[in-house]
Amino acid sequence: MGGSVSCCISPGESPKIHRREVELEECPITTTEEVSEDTGTYLQHISDRELPDELAQEANPSDHPRASTLFLNKSQTDVREKRKSYYLNHMSPGLLTKKYSSCSTIFIDDSTVSQPNLKSTIKCVALAIYYHIKNRDSNRSLDIFDEKKHPLTRDKVPDDYSVVDPEHKLIYRFIRTLFSSAQLTAECAIVTLVYLERLLTYAEMDICPCNWKRIVLGAILLASKVWDDQAVWNVDYCQILKDITVEDMNEMERHFLELLQFNINVPASVYAKYYFDLRSLADENNLSFPLEPLNNKRAQKLEAISRLCEDKYKDLCKSAMRRSVSVDNLVGIKNTHAVLS
């Protein structure tokens, strides 16, 4: 796809379709040779091509809401080590800093699945990427994302750029700079993480010290165009990253889309799963969302947000019902014409 392979990825193979023989035996595909000439060409229904439930659990988490997110699995090793350390040292993590609700005071944060807190969401996404890099399986990469072959700045790339893992703060600053300059939303940060994990799964590669900046930049670039109403142009990112060219941005975006097989759809269930998994990641790493006492003003704000989401849901249901009725009417008209003829 333009980028030469630096490890064990074969450029001739499809980046996503890599199934075991057992899966192929469990999901047989009927060919046109098995269909008689009287019935004509057999087109298999989409439900017949879906994977069984036990295989869907192993599928890409960026496509299936029931599959566990990759970043949460990557973080479990460190979380267990922290819990073990706290237990051995007789410490209780977050006991003195965490606020708890009582009968007279209720502590809540201002982050919801429809309107996440921007700063806290970016911190969580940066932490998820940090665990991806730290607990990676190998160093599989593509040249298009290699920072030394495609530098983002004119500064000399350090010799150990592919060895030293970036800290969480460095990743956070990089993402925060892009989001602040381009005025992107918190929802865009979640979609960025979805695209990043989809890329790692489809392309069978790893995010590592040599490629993490360009992979994150490509995911943000794509997410901002798909999610935000007012998309940021590639030339705008060139004004944020002064030394990168528009041609390089265009090439990276094209390769990113090809590696995703142009699958940029993010279902609501997948988005919600990533949001709540990011909150779980924050709780496990004492990176809690800012809590404030619930007062009348905040209660009215939450009620307004809830009412707005409820109205949007009703509008979606009404539009879906209208489409369903129109399809039923169309089928009825066709049946009437068939009877009359």
Buried (B, 14 or more C-beta within 10 A) or exposed (E): BEBEBBEEBEEEEEBBEEEEEEEEEEBEEEEEEEEEEEEEEEEEEEEEEEBEEEBBEEEBBBBBBEBBBBBBEBBEEBBEEBEEEBEEEEEEBBEEEEEEEEEEEBBBBBBBBBBBBBBBBBBBBBBBBBBBBBBBEEBBBBBBBBBBBBBBEEEEBEEEBBEEBBEBEBBBBBBBEBBEBBEBBBBBBBBBBBBBBBBBBBBBBBBBBBBBBBBBBBBBBBBBBBBBEEBBBBEBBBEBBEEBEEEBBEBBBEBBBBBBBEBBEBEEEBBBBBBEBBBBBBBBBEBBBEBEEBEEEBEEEBEEBEEEBEEEEEEEEEEEEEEEEEEEEEEEEEEEEEEEE
